[in-house]
């Protein structure tokens, strides 16, 4: 399942984070990072997915 989350995190970073942690702080932080720049959103999403 992590492979699917990582692929989703590359395409749509907030979706990958949402599938991992739900509507928590990490999700909103990822939306902010994705709006500031697509690459920071991807890095954060992959970090959140691989951390757990």
Buried (B, 14 or more C-beta within 10 A) or exposed (E): EEEEBBEBBEEBBBBBBBBBBEEEEBBEBBBEBBEEEEEBBBBBBBEBBEEE
